[in-house]
Amino acid sequence: MIKSIFAFFSLMVFLLVNAISGCCFSLEDDSTVFSEMPENKVIMVVADYLSIEDLYKMKFMGNLIEVSNCALMNNRQTGKASPRKSKLIIGSGKRLELKGKDINIEKIKEDNNNSGYLEYIGYLGDDIRNNGGTVCYLGNADTEEQDRSSVLIAIDSKGTVDYSRTEGILLKDQLFPYGTRTDYKKLAELYKQYLPASSLMVIETGDMERLESFRGSMSKGAYESCKSAIIGHIDSFMKEIADYDGSKTIIFISTYPSREASAGNNKLTPVVIHEAEAGGLLYSENTRREGIILNTDLADYILVKLGYAKVSAIKEAVKVDPGEILVSMNRNIVRTSLLRAPVLTSYAVMVIITLVMFLLATLFFRSRNRGFMERACSFFAYTMLSYPISLLYIKTSYREISLPVYMIFTIAASAMLSLILQSILKDKIKVIFSICTLLIAGLTIDIIAGSPLIKQSVLGYDPIIGARFYGIGNEYAGVFAGCSLMAAGCLMELMGKKPKGAVVAFYFLNCAAILGLTFMGANFGGALAAAVGYVLAYFLIYGIKFNKRNVSFGLMILASAVALLMISDSIGLTSPSHMGRLIKDAGNNGLAVVVSTIQRKISMNLRLIRYTIWTKVLISIIIIIAFMFFRPGKQLQSLFERYSYLRYSWISIAVLSITGFAVNDSGIVVAATAMIYMAFTMLIMSMGERIES
């Protein structure tokens, strides 16, 4: 009797401890036998810290990729990134917060109390349970501390799963970190045992997690030896999983990159989806790029595979040799990402140096050497204006080209173009117009073609950062907006008159559409800023008075354009962009989502102001232009009087930049890149003005 009472209370304590920890597991019972078999099954095998290249070191997985749907996953998170948070995001389908190592469900809810996504905690587990399915979690990544973090993918909103086995699956092995490794034979037996009753099964392989946490205590050779052994074990385990009978979807996923991969910007991790069909690439409505998905995309995709949902952001595109495509794509992405910061920093520094040099030459050169100084300074200015053309057309994906060689090559190409235009056209306005036209035409054609050049340009966007995957990035958005206004001003100066209003309105409307439409540039903030500049330029060109009636009409045009874009975006008339998804999110989850998004974007802009090199470019431009208003005497006033159409463009770009700074989460970038075209054009024209004054 006493033994029975003791056993009863022991069982109650065990269940209570598991409930408090946030994950209620079933009893560890190897003899459990399940008779019912859910119709659809998803088996997710988690092996963190592996790259797409690592999968090709595995014999079976290397072959499996070619007959599977696969992708690179962006692991973007809010706040400080961690593998645990990545898994929580995968299971919820939203970028939730997870602070510290505690995975207690109540602590997770507390961390996300103000996020607007509180109800999505346990989203995947809840939906499976509500549809009559079951969730199973097997394995662990225990070190000296308990680690079952992959359960965050599978839990429901109460922090529970239906079945679990986390104990008795490790072997003693002194050759591995912490003297233990996963018993893959035991894990395979548990897989076969629990498969009949499982709709979703999440399997934690664990060894790579143990190896990564122990890395600081190992030599590089020992680390590589252990890693090689681990991926061999995982490969054999995956073969047994795939060969076992039963209709199922197998997902092999690395949810987070290793420290070594992160240091080399190789941060996109592989996802392999294997079914009894031909292979291909996965893509997402959120990335619109074959071979790249988000960590927030997977939850709904799993529900679709289970038959519990009809719609997912993830789509499948049939491709031959998808794995090889991914390896090549990843190499190019990493290469562009590595070059991005140093190239943009170098360009920004060159812009600042050229601006200062130009200003000094404008102020102090003497008449006897004015011809040489004017040509030399103009040549440097043209080179800076045309540099984005080189960055658009010269790919970063050539592995053999080092950073210095790439910089020399792109600068030389820009200098050569500038020299040719300067020699042939001679007229400064014609040269500026040609550079702006080449940029506008190149960007427009590329955007219409799906942005293949922008994707591989350092002035484009970085899928690893994950702020944008399609359309036109903030750097090129500023370039496009500034160039489009300068080209209009230059053309009118060359014509000596203004075209019909309908022609100019059509041109500005098309430029705004290229920037803003979701199936083209899809840059809402850049398009809004440009539209303000275009409306202002139209008012100035045609002498429309800034009275209450006309200003109200102009604002109404802007508001109508914004409303139409937002409506078409949110109801799905075109592919949804960030704005469309935000509107839908707000409709589903309330204004807290909007507030959270605005706070995040303001925080990002403030952070960029502090750290980006573009802040120094913008400040330099403002200081130089302000200085020119006072010295030499009335120089800009004379310049404005002589070139009225250029004046309209300069004023419109300045207002565009202010607007872009205010409405875009990377507004400092849009403002600085647009102002480059205003500043250099003013300096080029002011040098001639100084000669004649």
BAVO-275965 format. One record per residue (C-alpha): residue in three letters; x, y, z. Coordinates in steps of 0.001 Angstrom, whole numbers. Each point is the difference from the previous one (the first is absolute). Example, Ala and Ser with C-alpha at 12.3 -4.5 7.8 and 13.67 -1.06 7.14 Angstrom:
<sites>
ALA;12300;-4500;7800
SER;1370;3440;-660
</sites>
This chain:
<sites>
MET;0;0;0
ILE;2751;2427;963
LYS;1857;-821;-3217
SER;-3145;673;-2025
ILE;-539;3370;1671
PHE;3679;911;-521
ALA;-203;-994;-3676
PHE;-3170;2051;-459
PHE;1506;3173;1516
SER;3243;-508;-1956
LEU;-2008;-83;-3204
MET;-1899;3160;978
VAL;3236;1849;790
PHE;1490;-1049;-3329
LEU;-3023;1306;-1940
LEU;-63;3235;2022
VAL;3692;716;-646
ASN;-480;-514;-3724
ALA;-3042;2299;-39
ILE;1890;2750;1818
SER;2911;-270;-2434
GLY;-2446;810;-2788
CYS;130;-3332;-1845
CYS;-2184;-2913;1104
PHE;1437;-3214;-1394
SER;-1311;-3541;-14
LEU;1553;-2675;2178
GLU;3225;-1536;-1273
ASP;-1261;-3445;-1025
ASP;1802;-1945;-2713
SER;-2804;-2526;-100
THR;-2586;2487;-1206
VAL;-1695;-1296;-3152
PHE;-2266;2106;-2175
SER;-2605;-1493;-2294
GLU;-1475;3097;-1608
MET;1874;1630;-2871
PRO;-884;3641;-888
GLU;-410;355;-3752
ASN;2568;2768;-523
LYS;3299;228;1809
VAL;2845;2500;209
ILE;3322;-1096;1455
MET;2338;2882;797
VAL;3623;-894;739
VAL;1918;2889;1621
ALA;3776;190;-358
ASP;1181;3538;716
TYR;3217;1755;-1063
LEU;166;-1700;-3405
SER;331;1825;-3323
ILE;-1160;-1044;-3465
GLU;3623;-906;-740
ASP;39;-2349;3001
LEU;-2900;-1989;-1436
TYR;2100;-851;-3036
LYS;2557;-1585;2325
MET;-2670;-2603;763
LYS;-402;-2794;-2530
PHE;-3701;-664;501
MET;-1087;3597;615
GLY;1984;1195;-3013
ASN;-2082;-2322;-2176
LEU;-3246;700;1857
ILE;227;3739;-651
GLU;-154;-519;-3744
VAL;-3387;-1759;275
SER;-1419;2335;2662
ASN;-1358;3521;252
CYS;2612;2108;1722
ALA;810;3571;924
LEU;2255;2263;2012
MET;-1732;1389;3075
ASN;418;3525;1297
ASN;264;-99;3804
ARG;-865;3635;675
GLN;-1107;698;3573
THR;-909;2945;2182
GLY;2510;1023;2642
LYS;2924;-2267;821
ALA;30;-3072;-2236
SER;193;-3541;1369
PRO;-760;-3572;-1123
ARG;-2795;-282;2581
LYS;-1718;3092;-1314
SER;321;-1282;-3550
LYS;-1885;-3166;952
LEU;-2695;1960;1809
ILE;-474;2120;-3126
ILE;-234;-3073;-2236
GLY;-2773;-1476;2165
SER;-1940;3245;316
GLY;367;1427;-3489
LYS;734;3419;1547
ARG;3140;1753;1230
LEU;-531;-572;3682
GLU;2406;956;2769
LEU;1793;-2453;2280
LYS;2317;1408;2621
GLY;2578;-2226;1647
LYS;92;-3801;27
ASP;-3284;-501;1834
ILE;-2605;-1664;-2217
ASN;-2792;85;2586
ILE;-3236;806;-1810
GLU;-1089;2704;2453
LYS;3375;1729;-299
ILE;-329;-100;-3805
LYS;-3439;1612;244
GLU;1382;2672;2310
ASP;2827;754;-2460
ASN;-2564;522;-2779
ASN;-2702;1780;1943
ASN;305;3195;-2071
SER;997;-1484;-3345
GLY;-3462;-309;-1537
TYR;734;-3675;-701
LEU;-762;-1459;3443
GLU;-2728;-2253;-1375
TYR;2456;-1665;-2401
ILE;2029;-1663;2750
GLY;-504;-3721;-612
TYR;-1735;714;-3302
LEU;1135;-3185;-1739
GLY;-764;-2325;2915
ASP;-3392;1610;625
ASP;-1100;-302;-3606
ILE;1032;-3644;-219
ARG;-1829;-838;3226
ASN;-3105;1970;-1026
ASN;-144;-2075;-3180
GLY;225;-3265;1901
GLY;3696;-591;-668
THR;2820;-872;2372
VAL;3514;1306;576
CYS;3033;-2006;1069
TYR;3465;1190;1059
LEU;3012;-2309;133
GLY;3619;571;1017
ASN;1983;2641;1837
ALA;3017;2252;-347
ASP;1047;-261;3638
THR;3465;1097;1044
GLU;817;733;3633
GLU;-3368;1711;-105
GLN;-3303;-1341;-1258
ASP;-790;1119;-3567
ARG;-3244;-1036;-1688
SER;-489;3274;-1871
SER;-1288;-1587;-3229
VAL;-3195;-778;1884
LEU;-783;3710;-498
ILE;-849;-879;-3596
ALA;-2626;-2503;1107
ILE;-1598;1315;3212
ASP;-3536;1340;254
SER;-1020;3160;1867
LYS;71;-1921;3284
GLY;3589;-1039;-600
THR;-854;-3658;-507
VAL;450;-2749;-2579
ASP;-1952;-3246;-214
TYR;2951;-2410;133
SER;3673;346;704
ARG;3128;-2041;664
THR;2980;2035;1154
GLU;1843;-2393;2303
GLY;2009;-3145;-593
ILE;1168;961;-3487
LEU;3626;977;713
LEU;3073;-2198;-163
LYS;3194;435;1998
ASP;2812;884;-2407
GLN;3083;1843;1253
LEU;964;992;-3537
PHE;-2986;2360;-173
PRO;-751;3244;1883
TYR;-1171;-550;3575
GLY;822;-3706;-421
THR;-3356;-781;-1551
ARG;-1632;-247;-3394
THR;-3421;-857;-1338
ASP;-901;-3680;-297
TYR;-1406;157;-3527
LYS;-975;-3671;72
LYS;-2177;684;3046
LEU;-1344;3180;-1564
ALA;-976;-1933;-3144
GLU;-1801;-2597;2104
LEU;-1946;2725;1796
TYR;-829;1585;-3347
LYS;-1543;-3259;-1234
GLN;-1779;-519;3313
TYR;-1629;3437;195
LEU;-569;538;-3734
PRO;-3432;-1717;-162
ALA;-1629;2465;2409
SER;1861;3153;-1075
SER;-1222;2677;-2383
LEU;3063;2202;552
MET;3169;-1509;1407
VAL;2953;2237;896
ILE;3276;-1880;439
GLU;2918;1709;1749
THR;3264;-1550;-1199
GLY;1933;2041;2583
ASP;3616;-807;-815
MET;760;3135;-2042
GLU;-1435;2128;2799
ARG;2283;-1704;2518
LEU;2989;393;-2303
GLU;-645;3718;-572
SER;-349;731;3723
PHE;3298;-1836;697
ARG;1869;1620;-2881
GLY;1969;2454;2113
SER;1695;-2926;1751
MET;1082;-1811;-3168
SER;2698;394;-2606
LYS;-1134;606;-3551
GLY;1160;-3463;-1015
ALA;-1919;-1678;2818
TYR;-3080;2044;-849
GLU;103;-972;-3678
SER;561;-3659;893
CYS;-3003;-32;2326
LYS;-2139;1855;-2510
SER;882;-2482;-2722
ALA;-999;-2890;2245
ILE;-3244;1713;1028
ILE;-1182;761;-3528
GLY;800;-3601;-889
HIS;-2273;-1225;2798
ILE;-2722;2466;-1002
ASP;267;-1109;-3617
SER;-493;-3663;918
PHE;-2906;950;2265
MET;-1676;1982;-2788
LYS;298;-2996;-2314
GLU;-1804;-2183;2520
ILE;-2693;2653;463
ALA;-561;354;-3736
ASP;73;-3747;-726
TYR;-2565;-898;2658
ASP;-3453;-764;-1409
GLY;-2821;2492;310
SER;-1320;2960;-1940
LYS;1602;3042;1519
THR;1698;3329;-567
ILE;3553;144;1324
ILE;1442;3396;891
PHE;3715;224;706
ILE;833;3410;1425
SER;2849;1945;1515
THR;-1677;2791;1930
TYR;3117;2073;762
PRO;3503;497;-1444
SER;3239;-840;1780
ARG;2333;2691;1329
GLU;2476;-743;-2764
ALA;-2688;306;-2680
SER;-1311;3219;1556
ALA;3493;1490;46
GLY;214;-648;-3757
ASN;-3535;1388;-596
ASN;-1148;-3497;-974
LYS;-3121;409;2137
LEU;-2748;-1493;-2167
THR;-720;-3553;1141
PRO;-1315;-2937;-2051
VAL;-3531;-1406;-1
VAL;-637;-3245;-1897
ILE;-3568;-1254;-549
HIS;-159;-3569;-1275
GLU;-3108;-1669;-1371
ALA;-651;-2627;-2642
GLU;135;2589;-2774
ALA;2545;1775;-2181
GLY;2255;2583;1604
GLY;191;3730;-401
LEU;429;3287;1811
LEU;-2219;1505;2642
TYR;-773;3680;-11
SER;-2287;2247;1972
GLU;-2476;2755;-743
ASN;1980;1958;2569
THR;3332;-391;-1814
ARG;-1146;-469;-3630
ARG;3367;-1589;-627
GLU;344;-3635;-980
GLY;2115;-1827;2537
ILE;-547;2362;2964
ILE;-2660;-195;2708
LEU;-493;1595;3425
ASN;-54;-1757;3355
THR;-3525;1412;424
ASP;-1213;-1839;-3118
LEU;354;-3584;1201
ALA;-2865;-342;2501
ASP;-2776;450;-2554
TYR;1891;-2138;-2522
ILE;80;-2878;2509
LEU;-3733;423;606
VAL;-620;-177;-3748
LYS;2011;-3222;-211
LEU;-2059;-1422;2858
GLY;-3232;964;-1743
TYR;-998;2452;2740
ALA;405;3153;-2103
LYS;-547;864;-3648
VAL;2318;2967;-417
SER;3674;557;713
ALA;2442;2718;-986
ILE;2422;-2698;-1155
LYS;-276;-1168;-3606
GLU;1813;-2735;-1907
ALA;1767;443;-3316
VAL;1134;-3108;-1870
LYS;3717;210;-790
VAL;2694;-2383;-1146
ASP;2968;-286;2402
PRO;-1510;2313;2647
GLY;2813;-623;2474
GLU;2669;1116;-2429
ILE;-2041;3123;-750
LEU;-159;772;3722
VAL;3730;-464;510
SER;743;2402;-2856
MET;-2641;2474;1200
ASN;1315;-97;3545
ARG;3555;598;-1197
ASN;-1128;3093;-1932
ILE;-2077;1322;2886
VAL;2848;-423;2476
ARG;2441;1622;-2413
THR;-2254;3029;-509
SER;-643;268;3719
LEU;3717;-42;832
LEU;760;2715;-2556
ARG;-3018;2150;819
ALA;1220;1858;3091
PRO;3596;727;-1102
VAL;-1027;1032;-3534
LEU;-2782;2315;1181
THR;2267;1469;2662
SER;2713;603;-2606
TYR;-2518;1623;-2354
ALA;-1334;2233;2765
VAL;3537;1073;963
MET;828;745;-3649
VAL;-3168;2093;-266
ILE;938;2037;3071
ILE;3596;516;-1175
THR;-1156;1039;-3475
LEU;-2576;2403;1447
VAL;2621;1696;2183
MET;2550;95;-2820
PHE;-2583;1466;-2356
LEU;-1048;2664;2471
LEU;3591;1066;647
ALA;694;160;-3722
THR;-3158;2016;-596
LEU;957;2494;2679
PHE;3718;430;-547
PHE;1199;-883;-3514
ARG;1435;2790;-2153
SER;-925;992;-3540
ARG;3318;-1153;-1525
ASN;-692;-3657;807
ARG;-3767;133;-37
GLY;-393;-2246;-3071
PHE;2015;-2840;1467
MET;-1595;274;3447
GLU;-3491;85;-1420
ARG;564;-3054;-2197
ALA;1778;-1938;2761
CYS;-2586;726;2679
SER;-2875;-658;-2368
PHE;1581;-3320;-991
PHE;162;-1116;3657
ALA;-3591;1128;535
TYR;-1225;-1873;-3083
THR;1809;-3099;1245
MET;-1817;176;3333
LEU;-3346;505;-1768
SER;573;-2950;-2324
TYR;1423;-2378;2618
PRO;-3448;-1521;759
ILE;-117;-1025;-3695
SER;3159;-2070;456
LEU;-1374;-1504;3212
LEU;-3133;-1002;-1891
TYR;1648;-1708;-2958
ILE;3189;-1451;1492
LYS;-900;-3083;2029
THR;1455;-701;3405
SER;-252;-3759;-448
TYR;3378;-598;-1594
ARG;1800;-2000;2683
GLU;3468;857;-1234
ILE;-433;3762;333
SER;1163;1421;3321
LEU;-1405;3187;1508
PRO;2858;2250;-1231
VAL;-241;-1456;-3517
TYR;-3772;416;-41
MET;313;3609;1153
ILE;2653;773;-2615
PHE;-2038;-1679;-2720
THR;-3249;1832;800
ILE;1686;3382;487
ALA;1915;-436;-3267
ALA;-3232;-826;-1835
SER;-1694;3111;1435
ALA;2990;2171;-816
MET;121;-1340;-3559
LEU;-3701;714;-528
SER;400;3495;1430
LEU;3026;706;-2188
ILE;-1798;-1163;-3140
LEU;-3111;2062;735
GLN;2055;3057;946
SER;2123;-265;-3150
ILE;-2860;-589;-2424
LEU;-2766;2182;1434
LYS;2136;2758;1586
ASP;-3101;1854;1239
LYS;-366;-579;3745
ILE;-3774;-223;-8
LYS;102;-2572;-2801
VAL;2460;-2144;1960
ILE;-2125;146;3160
PHE;-3134;-751;-2017
SER;1672;-3010;-1656
ILE;1162;-1453;3315
CYS;-3447;424;1580
THR;-1735;-1462;-3063
LEU;2283;-3040;-52
LEU;-734;-650;3653
ILE;-3769;461;-341
ALA;-147;-2228;-3083
GLY;2206;-2686;1543
LEU;-1955;-125;3258
THR;-3375;67;-1766
ILE;854;-2850;-2360
ASP;1490;-2026;2839
ILE;-3048;506;2243
ILE;-2364;-1040;-2799
ALA;2157;-3106;-582
GLY;-217;-988;3686
SER;3080;1838;1306
PRO;2705;-2539;-947
LEU;2688;2706;63
ILE;-1205;1745;3149
LYS;36;-3352;1834
GLN;3746;-320;-606
SER;906;3642;585
VAL;1398;1375;3251
LEU;-2388;2938;-470
GLY;-2868;-2471;-129
TYR;-1163;-2019;2997
ASP;1425;-2747;2134
PRO;-2162;-3146;533
ILE;2138;-820;3018
ILE;-1016;3218;1746
GLY;-3505;-819;-1168
ALA;-1546;3467;-90
ARG;-772;-426;-3724
PHE;119;-2766;-2600
TYR;-1597;1532;-3105
GLY;-634;3228;-1873
ILE;2370;2909;535
GLY;1951;568;3224
ASN;326;3290;1842
GLU;3375;927;-1501
TYR;-1181;-362;-3574
ALA;-3398;1498;893
GLY;1774;3222;996
VAL;2196;-146;-3106
PHE;-3030;-562;-2249
ALA;-2029;2808;1564
GLY;2883;2503;-124
CYS;952;-966;-3564
SER;-3563;197;-1294
LEU;-381;3586;1223
MET;3450;1052;-1208
ALA;-613;-1537;-3425
ALA;-3249;1970;-322
GLY;1731;3269;952
CYS;2945;-609;-2340
LEU;-2253;-842;-2949
MET;-2019;3176;441
GLU;3167;2077;257
LEU;1255;-1560;-3247
MET;-3371;558;-1715
GLY;-233;3532;1338
LYS;-3675;-499;779
LYS;-2393;-2115;1967
PRO;-1901;-2842;-1698
LYS;-3761;-363;133
GLY;-1266;-627;3494
ALA;-1485;-3369;-943
VAL;3409;-1261;-1149
VAL;1724;957;3240
ALA;-2882;-1365;2088
PHE;176;-3309;-1906
TYR;3766;-201;556
PHE;-238;688;3738
LEU;-2936;-2401;371
ASN;1949;-2795;-1657
CYS;3065;650;2154
ALA;-2118;-156;3152
ALA;-1655;-3206;-1234
ILE;3362;-1641;-706
LEU;1091;779;3540
GLY;-3243;-841;1777
LEU;-2001;-2710;-1751
THR;308;-3263;1878
PHE;842;-1994;-3124
MET;2727;2493;-935
GLY;2117;2069;2408
ALA;-2280;-720;2979
ASN;1669;2752;2034
PHE;-2926;1766;1631
GLY;2047;2518;1977
GLY;2222;841;-2968
ALA;-3010;372;-2310
LEU;-1781;2296;2471
ALA;3073;2201;380
ALA;512;112;-3769
ALA;-3686;823;-561
VAL;283;3017;2316
GLY;3032;1151;-2003
TYR;-1799;-559;-3314
VAL;-3102;1953;1049
LEU;2160;2863;1257
ALA;2054;8;-3211
TYR;-3191;125;-2077
PHE;-1254;2970;2018
LEU;3303;1835;-462
ILE;426;-774;-3712
TYR;-3451;1219;-942
GLY;-162;2866;2446
ILE;-2949;-1354;1960
LYS;-634;2209;2985
PHE;344;-1493;3447
ASN;-3372;1189;1197
LYS;-2389;-1976;2171
ARG;-1994;-1381;-2919
ASN;2972;-1199;-2055
VAL;1893;-1441;2959
SER;-3125;-1865;1094
PHE;-370;-1372;-3514
GLY;3628;-1144;-12
LEU;-394;-1680;3375
MET;-3167;-1671;-1242
ILE;1906;-1447;-2968
LEU;2675;-1371;2326
ALA;-2573;-1420;2412
SER;-1936;-1637;-2838
ALA;3117;-1618;-1425
VAL;1026;-1302;3433
ALA;-3512;-1297;694
LEU;-232;-1805;-3340
LEU;3391;-1603;527
MET;-883;-1121;3528
ILE;-3416;-1348;-1040
SER;1328;-1927;-2990
ASP;2796;-1319;2206
SER;-2163;-1101;2906
ILE;-2809;-1682;-1995
GLY;2428;-1930;-2184
LEU;-452;1665;-3378
THR;3765;-117;-214
SER;2657;-1945;1882
PRO;-68;1190;3631
SER;2841;2181;1233
HIS;1047;995;3508
MET;-2835;2540;108
GLY;-2628;-2502;-1155
ARG;1090;-2545;2583
LEU;-52;2667;2721
ILE;-3593;974;-900
LYS;-1114;-3640;78
ASP;1864;-563;3253
ALA;-1663;3024;1556
GLY;-3394;-1273;-1149
ASN;648;-3378;1627
ASN;1836;1080;3143
GLY;-963;3597;674
LEU;1825;3322;84
ALA;2615;-1344;2423
VAL;1732;-1511;-3026
VAL;115;3409;-1726
VAL;1324;1691;3139
SER;2642;-2699;413
THR;1024;339;-3656
ILE;258;3797;199
GLN;2087;-234;3163
ARG;2283;-2547;-1631
LYS;447;2137;-3123
ILE;695;3158;2018
SER;2534;-1942;2048
MET;1633;-1273;-3189
ASN;204;3494;-1477
LEU;1539;1424;3166
ARG;2506;-2845;75
LEU;882;591;-3655
ILE;486;3717;630
ARG;2562;-855;2640
TYR;1915;-2675;-1847
THR;-395;224;-3782
ILE;2565;1781;-2154
TRP;-2868;1594;-1937
THR;-605;2321;2955
LYS;3442;1507;-537
VAL;-720;362;-3736
LEU;-3257;1831;669
ILE;1540;2283;2619
SER;2900;814;-2352
ILE;-2424;921;-2784
ILE;-2073;2208;2290
ILE;3083;1818;1350
ILE;1471;587;-3464
ILE;-3266;1288;-1478
ALA;-608;2229;3015
PHE;3524;1379;-326
MET;-565;762;-3683
PHE;-2996;2166;867
PHE;2371;2433;1698
ARG;3365;-398;-1763
PRO;866;986;-2599
GLY;-2464;2827;52
LYS;-3415;-812;-1461
GLN;1425;-2827;-2126
LEU;-2971;-2322;449
GLN;-2412;2861;-498
SER;1562;711;-3363
LEU;-12;-3714;-810
PHE;-3691;-292;846
GLU;-857;2982;-2170
ARG;1937;-1339;-3000
TYR;-1285;-3606;128
SER;-3631;141;1045
TYR;-904;-3572;-993
LEU;3016;-1401;1826
ARG;-1028;2133;2954
TYR;-3395;-1685;30
SER;1674;-3407;-8
TRP;2383;962;2816
ILE;-2809;1302;2206
SER;-2158;-3056;-704
ILE;2844;-2410;824
ALA;590;1829;3296
VAL;-3691;-339;949
LEU;-28;-3610;-1246
SER;2941;-767;2282
ILE;-1688;1541;3034
THR;-3139;-2030;-715
GLY;1963;-3177;-579
PHE;1796;504;3279
ALA;-3345;356;1797
VAL;-2016;-2860;-1536
ASN;2568;-2732;-618
ASP;1548;-2296;2586
SER;3310;530;-1816
GLY;-785;3596;-882
ILE;3553;1187;539
VAL;1081;-2249;-2878
VAL;-2691;1260;-2401
ALA;748;3610;934
ALA;3778;-266;-404
THR;26;-1882;-3319
ALA;-2557;2390;-1513
MET;1878;3085;1217
ILE;3228;-1184;-1656
TYR;-1504;854;-3387
MET;-1132;3412;1161
ALA;3294;911;1683
PHE;2372;-1005;-2799
THR;-2167;1616;-2681
MET;-38;3250;1969
LEU;3777;-109;463
ILE;657;-818;-3661
MET;-2160;2893;-1144
SER;1293;2377;2681
MET;3599;-395;-1183
GLY;-918;1440;-3377
GLU;-1944;2721;1753
ARG;3058;896;2100
ILE;2119;350;-3140
GLU;-2376;2477;-1553
SER;-692;2023;3142
</sites>
